[in-house]
Amino acid sequence: MVRGLFPTEQVALRVMDDAAIRSLNRQFRNVDRATDILSFPADPSDHPHRGDLALSWDAVQRQARDNGNTDVQEAAALLAHGMLHLAGHDHPDDESQAEMDRLTREICASAGIKVENFGH
């Protein structure tokens, strides 16, 4: 169960377009393309700040349409996914990707948002 992921911590969110998130992706990950969400964990000494999320609204709208979601469903899933990264989860292989997808759906469901497909 992931309810209450960061009960005493804060996360900053910046919503941007594909061009801005591509710039961040290039600057911080050496990847020259837009992505849907980026997670930037804070230094542990920064308590109560857990980290920052950057969300591409262009990607939310595009992926929502492709995945049969509303913008709210898609954004919620991407934000949940980003929060899981801030909590230390990653998805280097199919098994861990499936677990992150399950946890993402669980977080969304705990907020009353049902999603099946999301992301790329």
C-alpha positions as CSV (number, residue, x, y, z in Angstrom):
1,M,0.0,0.0,0.0
2,V,1.4,3.4,-0.9
3,R,-1.3,5.6,0.6
4,G,0.4,8.5,2.4
5,L,3.6,8.2,0.4
6,F,5.1,11.4,1.9
7,P,2.9,12.4,4.8
8,T,5.3,14.9,6.3
9,E,7.1,16.0,3.1
10,Q,6.5,18.4,0.2
11,V,6.9,18.0,-3.5
12,A,7.1,20.9,-5.9
13,L,5.4,20.6,-9.3
14,R,6.2,22.6,-12.5
15,V,3.8,22.1,-15.5
16,M,5.5,23.0,-18.8
17,D,5.4,22.3,-22.5
18,D,7.4,19.7,-24.5
19,A,10.1,22.2,-25.4
20,A,10.8,23.1,-21.8
21,I,10.9,19.5,-20.5
22,R,13.1,18.6,-23.4
23,S,15.5,21.3,-22.3
24,L,15.5,19.9,-18.7
25,N,15.9,16.3,-20.0
26,R,18.9,17.4,-22.1
27,Q,20.5,19.4,-19.2
28,F,20.1,16.8,-16.5
29,R,19.9,13.5,-18.2
30,N,21.8,14.1,-21.5
31,V,18.7,12.9,-23.4
32,D,17.7,15.2,-26.2
33,R,14.0,14.6,-26.4
34,A,10.8,15.5,-24.6
35,T,9.4,13.2,-22.0
36,D,6.2,13.2,-20.0
37,I,7.5,13.6,-16.5
38,L,10.8,14.1,-14.8
39,S,11.6,13.6,-11.1
40,F,14.3,15.4,-9.2
41,P,14.9,14.0,-5.7
42,A,15.9,16.6,-3.1
43,D,18.9,16.2,-0.9
44,P,17.8,14.4,2.3
45,S,18.9,17.4,4.4
46,D,16.3,19.5,2.6
47,H,13.5,18.1,4.8
48,P,10.5,18.6,4.4
49,H,11.2,19.1,0.7
50,R,11.1,15.6,-1.0
51,G,11.8,16.7,-4.5
52,D,10.6,18.3,-7.7
53,L,8.4,17.0,-10.5
54,A,8.3,18.5,-14.0
55,L,5.3,17.5,-16.1
56,S,4.8,18.2,-19.8
57,W,1.2,19.2,-20.4
58,D,1.7,18.6,-24.1
59,A,2.5,15.0,-23.3
60,V,-0.5,14.7,-20.9
61,Q,-2.9,15.8,-23.6
62,R,-1.3,13.6,-26.3
63,Q,-1.0,10.5,-24.2
64,A,-4.5,10.9,-22.7
65,R,-5.9,10.8,-26.2
66,D,-3.8,7.8,-27.1
67,N,-4.5,5.9,-23.9
68,G,-8.3,6.6,-23.8
69,N,-7.9,8.8,-20.7
70,T,-9.1,12.2,-19.7
71,D,-6.3,14.8,-19.1
72,V,-6.9,14.4,-15.4
73,Q,-6.5,10.6,-15.5
74,E,-3.3,10.8,-17.5
75,A,-1.9,13.6,-15.3
76,A,-2.7,11.8,-12.1
77,A,-1.0,8.6,-13.4
78,L,2.1,10.5,-14.5
79,L,2.3,12.4,-11.2
80,A,1.9,9.1,-9.2
81,H,4.7,7.6,-11.4
82,G,6.9,10.6,-10.7
83,M,6.2,10.4,-6.9
84,L,7.2,6.7,-7.0
85,H,10.6,7.8,-8.5
86,L,11.0,10.3,-5.7
87,A,10.3,7.4,-3.2
88,G,13.2,5.5,-4.8
89,H,11.4,3.2,-7.2
90,D,12.7,2.6,-10.7
91,H,11.9,0.5,-13.7
92,P,15.1,-0.9,-15.4
93,D,13.4,-4.1,-16.4
94,D,10.0,-5.5,-17.3
95,E,9.3,-6.9,-13.8
96,S,10.1,-3.6,-12.0
97,Q,8.1,-1.7,-14.7
98,A,5.1,-3.9,-14.0
99,E,5.4,-3.2,-10.3
100,M,5.6,0.5,-10.8
101,D,2.6,0.4,-13.1
102,R,0.7,-1.5,-10.4
103,L,1.7,1.0,-7.7
104,T,0.8,3.9,-10.0
105,R,-2.7,2.4,-10.5
106,E,-3.0,1.9,-6.7
107,I,-2.1,5.5,-6.0
108,C,-4.6,6.7,-8.5
109,A,-7.3,4.4,-7.2
110,S,-6.7,5.7,-3.7
111,A,-7.6,9.2,-5.0
112,G,-10.7,7.8,-6.8
113,I,-9.1,8.0,-10.3
114,K,-9.3,4.8,-12.4
115,V,-6.6,4.4,-15.1
116,E,-5.6,1.3,-17.1
117,N,-3.2,2.5,-19.7
118,F,-1.0,5.6,-19.2
119,G,2.3,7.0,-20.3
120,H,4.0,6.3,-23.6
